[in-house]
Amino acid sequence: MTTDYNTKYGNDLCLTDRHTQEFGYDNSQRVVAVANQKGGVGKTTTAINLATALTAVGRRVLIVDADAQGNASTGLGIAPSDRRQTTYDLLSGVDAIPMATAIPGLEIIPATVDLSGAEIELIDAEHRERRLKSALDRIATGYDLILIDCPPALGLVTLNALVAADEVLVPLQCEFFALEGLSLLLNTVERVRDTYNSELKVSGIVLTMFDKRNRLSREVVADVRDVMGDTVYDTVIPRNVRVSEAPSYGKPVMLHAFQSSGAQAYAHLAGEMLRRERDERPATETMKGAA
């Protein structure tokens, strides 16, 4: 199954074995928080489809569902009754074993509604902002990428995600208040960097729910690119019905309807992320990877 999966989707991504070697497995593990304090902007959709696309080229990926709604878990077909060890356990100081998904190379630490209580329970906890980082340092080994699907709020759970992360990936809906919300998130990232995690950076902004027929969408894209420059990915995720319906089937759109415009956009986004990763590597590592 793994071979067929990697062949089908890896080829569609235009990432062959040669490309995989070029992008370089340098045995480093990246932790990326997928964050935006606004809800409904495509955080979960971006997390699960980006993870799915990256597994198609051999990357081993862990998703940490840090949203009490548990949408990432649902979107990967994990039934509530099967979520026995969760992100809530990690924040409570109890180790959780990542669950396998139907996608080879992709595992998840699921979430349940119990996670909503963590915001209150962590208030008086010792080292409350480092609970998730400490847990992931213990249990999350052997992955190329860890994606933390953050809740739509800038509370203690999101703070834990930002402290644990190396990078922040920001899905940004193409709508009127996009830049206003982005400003608040960037200020939060800066405060976390100054206080808890000096290495934290915003590695990319993904424009989502783009409607080319809508003039406002086009204006938002232009404005965000003007303000944020190269931080914004070239790939834009369109508004697409297949993307919206995929979670009801317990599948990423990458598997539900791979030929749809939404799935193709996430395939291109994965390729763009890998190219950025390759270009950011030191020249000595690049030469070593190509040897």
N, C-alpha and C positions, 0 to 999 in steps of 0.2 A: 504493500500500500504506500509506504513511504517513497519508494522509488517512483511509482506512478505519479504520486502527488507532486514530488519535486520536479519531475520531468515536465508535467503539464504546466504548472504555474511558474516554475523557474524559466521555462522557455517563453511563456507569455510575457514575463517581466523583462525579457531580453537580458537576462543575467545568467550566462552559461557558466560552466566550471572555470573557464578562463577569467571571466569577470569576477567570480567569487574569489579566486586567488588574487586578482588585482586589488580588490577591495581589502583583502588582507585580514586573516584571522590572527590578530596579535595577542590573543588570550586575555585581552582586557575586557572588563565587564562594565558596561555603561548603565547607569540608572537614570531614567528619564521620567520626570513627573509631567503627566498630561494635565494641564491645569488652566482653568478660567473660572473666576468666581460666578460667572453667569451660567445659568442652566440652559439646556437646549441648544448648545452651540456646536455639538458634535464631538465632545471629548471621548465618550465611550466608543462611538462609532469609529473614530480615528484610532483609538488604542487597539481595538480588536482586529481591525482590518489591516493596519500597519503591521501588527504582530503576525498576522496570517501571511501577509506578503513576504515578510522577512524569513519566515520558516521555510518558504519555498526555495530559498537559495541556501539553505543549510544552517541558518542562524537558530540557536536555541534561545527561546524567549520565555520569560515569566511575566505574566500580568498580575499585578496586585490590585484587586478591586477594593478601593478605599472609599467607596460611596455606599452609604447604607441602603440605597435603592437597589443595589446589586445588579445593575443593568449589564455590566460587563459579564458577570456570571451567567445571567439569563441569555445574553447574546451569544455565548459559547455553549449553550445547551446544558448548563449545570442546574439541575432542578433544586429548588430550595431544600428539599428533604435530604439531598446529598451533600449539603454544605456543612460538614461537621466540624472542620477546622478552618477558621476564618481569619480575616484581617483583625477583627475584634480581639481574637486570642493574642495576636502579635502585639497589639497595643496594651494588652493586659499582662504582658510578660510571659505568655505561654506560647511555646513554639508550635507552629502549624506546618504540616507537611503539604507542599504544593500538590495540587490535583492534576492529573493528566486530562487533556481534552481530546476531542475527536480529531484534532489537527496534530500530526506528527511534529514534535519539536516545540509545541506550545503547551505550557502548563499555567495554572492559575491558582492564586490564593483567593477564594471567593469571599463574598460579603453577604451579610444578612442584616435585618433591621436592628439587630443588637448593636451594630456599630454606631447607631445614632446616640447611644448612651455614653459612648467614649468621650464625647466633648465635655460632658459634665464630670465623668469619673477621672479624667486626666488633669482637671484644674489643680488639685492639690498633690498630684503624683510627683515623685522625685524624678528629675531628668525627663520631664513629661514630653519635651520636644524631640527627644532622641530615642523614644521607644521603638519606632519603626526601623530606624537605622540600625540599632543594636540587634533587633530581631533578624533583619535581612543579612547582616554581617554573619550571623550564626547559621542561617538555614539556606540562604540563596546562593549556592555556589555552582559553578559549571555552566552558567548562562552567559550568552553574548550580550543580551539586553534584558533589562528589567523595566517594564512600563508600569507606572503607578497611575491608575485612573482615579483622579482626585474628585472630591465632591464639589458641588457648585456653591462653595462658601470659602471664606478665608479664615477658618477656625483652626482648632488644634490638630485636627486630622490632616488638613492641608499643610499646616506648619510641619508636622511630622514628615509628610511626603517631601517637602522642599528641603528639609534638613538631610533626609536620606539620599536625595538626588544629586547627580552631577550636573544635570541639565533640566531645563523646562521647555516643553513643547506646548505652544499655545494655539489651540483651535479658535479661530475668530470668525464669527458669523458675519456675512456681508450685509449688515444692517446699520441703521442710523447711529446707534449709540456704541458702535464697536470700539472706536478709539477712546471713548470715555472710560469704558470698562477696562481696556488694555492699560491705560495709564495707572489705574488703581493696582492692577496685578503687578506691573513693573515696579511700582513703589514698594509693594510687599516683598518682591524678590530682592530688591536692593537692601531692605531692612534685614531680611534673613541672611543675606550675604555678609552684611556688616557685623551681625551679631552671632550667628550660629554656623554658617557654612560659607567660608570665604571663596570656595571654588565654584559655587553655583553660578550658572549663566543661563540666559535665554538662548537656546540653540536654534530655535526656529519658530515662525508663526505660519500656521496653515489656514488659509482662507477657505471657509466652508459655506455650504448652502448657497452657492452662487447661482444666480438666475441671469443668464445673459440677456434675457428680454427686458430686464428691469434696469432702468437707468440708474437708480439708486445703488444697486449692486455694483455696477461698473464704477460709479463714483467712489464708493467705499474702497474698492480694490485699488484705485488710483491713489486715494488719500493715504491708505495704510502703507503702500509701497513708497510713497513720497516721504513719509515720516520715518519708517523703519528700515528702508533700504534693503540690503541683501539678507537681512534677517528673515524676510518673508520668502517662503518657498515659491518657486515659479509655478508649481502645480497648484491648481485651484480645484477644490472639490465641488462639483455641481449639486444643486438640489435635484434629487432623483428618487422616484417612487420605490425602486428596487432597494435602495439603501434603507428607506423607511420601513419596509415590510420585512427585511431580513431577520431582525431580532425575534419576530413572532414565529419563525421557523427554527430558532435556536442556532442560527448560523451567521457568520460574517457574510456580508454581501460578496466578498471575494469567492465564496463557495456557493452562495445562493444563486447568484446571477453574474458570473464572471465577465460576460460580454457587455454588461450594462455600463453606462458612462460613469457611474459612481465607482464601480469596482475597478474599472480601467484607471480612473484618477488615483485611487489608492495604490495601484500597482506602480504608476509613475512616481507617486510620492515616495514609495519605498526605494525605488531606484535613485531618486534624487537625494534621499537621505544617505544612501550608501556612497554616492559620489562625493557628497560633502565630507563624510567620514574619511574617505580615502584622501581627499585633498587636504584635510586638516592634519593628517599624520605627518610626523617629521620625515624629512627626506631619507634618512637612514633606514627607517622602518619600511618606507615604501619600496626602497631598493631591495631590502631583505625579503619582503613579501613577494616581489616579482622574480626573485632568484630561483 
